């Protein structure tokens, strides 16, 4: 279960950040319409997008940093496993083979 969650967490966070941006734009347009029926909706929409982007940068920035660190660790882990499998000390006739991400386990089960 942990491998499933770790694999799909990046997608879930991405969807959440897009929904936050859309919600802030709609909320900004609604607030702008309550103040001014003419151009208030458009100005509120623009301010909503700016507020949504700032919220995504502040809240999503830390998560994005951790996700990029996690991706780097996975790449290092994958390369170390390839080197270990193809080491001449272990296999004298070593040939490179592909290791898929599903074959690498990052958590103990």
C-alpha positions in Angstrom: 0.0 0.0 0.0 2.8 2.4 0.8 4.4 1.9 -2.6 1.0 2.7 -4.3 0.7 5.9 -2.2 4.3 6.9 -2.9 3.8 6.4 -6.6 0.6 8.4 -6.9 1.2 11.2 -4.4 2.9 13.4 -7.1 -0.2 13.2 -9.3 -2.6 13.9 -6.4 -0.6 17.0 -5.4 -0.6 18.3 -9.0 -4.4 17.9 -9.3 -4.8 19.6 -5.9 -2.7 22.6 -7.0 -4.7 23.0 -10.2 -8.0 22.8 -8.4 -6.8 25.4 -5.9 -5.9 27.8 -8.8 -9.3 27.3 -10.4 -11.2 27.7 -7.1 -9.3 31.0 -6.3 -10.0 32.4 -9.8 -13.8 31.6 -9.4 -13.9 32.9 -5.9 -12.1 36.1 -7.0 -14.6 36.6 -9.8 -17.5 36.1 -7.4 -16.1 38.6 -4.8 -15.4 41.1 -7.6 -19.0 40.8 -8.8 -20.4 41.6 -5.4 -18.5 44.9 -5.3 -19.0 46.0 -8.9 -21.3 44.3 -11.4 -19.4 45.7 -14.4 -15.7 45.2 -14.4 -15.5 43.9 -10.9 -15.7 40.2 -12.0 -12.8 40.6 -14.4 -10.6 42.4 -11.9 -11.6 39.9 -9.2 -10.8 37.0 -11.5 -7.3 38.4 -12.2 -6.7 39.0 -8.4 -8.0 35.5 -7.8 -5.5 34.0 -10.2 -2.7 36.0 -8.6 -3.8 34.9 -5.1 -4.1 31.2 -6.3 -0.6 31.3 -7.8 0.9 32.7 -4.6 -0.9 30.1 -2.5 0.4 27.4 -4.8 3.9 28.7 -4.6 3.8 29.0 -0.8 2.0 25.8 0.0 3.1 23.7 -2.9 6.7 24.8 -3.0 7.8 22.8 0.0 6.0 19.7 -1.2 7.5 20.1 -4.7 11.0 20.4 -3.1 10.4 17.2 -1.2 9.1 15.4 -4.3 12.1 16.4 -6.4 14.4 15.2 -3.6 12.4 11.9 -3.6 12.8 11.6 -7.4 16.6 12.1 -7.1 16.9 9.5 -4.4 14.9 7.0 -6.5 17.3 7.7 -9.5 20.3 7.1 -7.3 18.8 4.0 -5.8 18.0 2.7 -9.3 21.6 3.3 -10.5 23.1 1.7 -7.5 20.9 -1.4 -8.1 22.0 -1.6 -11.7 25.7 -1.2 -10.7 25.2 -3.9 -8.0 23.5 -6.3 -10.4 26.2 -5.8 -13.0 29.2 -5.7 -10.9 32.1 -7.7 -12.3 32.9 -9.1 -8.8 29.5 -10.7 -8.7 28.9 -11.6 -12.4 32.0 -11.8 -14.6 29.9 -11.9 -17.8 27.7 -9.0 -16.7 25.3 -7.4 -19.2 23.2 -4.4 -18.6 19.5 -5.0 -18.0 16.7 -2.6 -17.5 15.1 -2.3 -14.1 11.6 -0.9 -14.1 10.4 1.3 -11.3 7.9 -1.4 -10.2 10.8 -3.7 -9.4 12.4 -1.3 -7.0 10.8 -1.2 -3.5 11.5 1.9 -1.4 9.6 0.8 1.7 9.8 -2.4 3.7 6.5 -4.3 3.6 
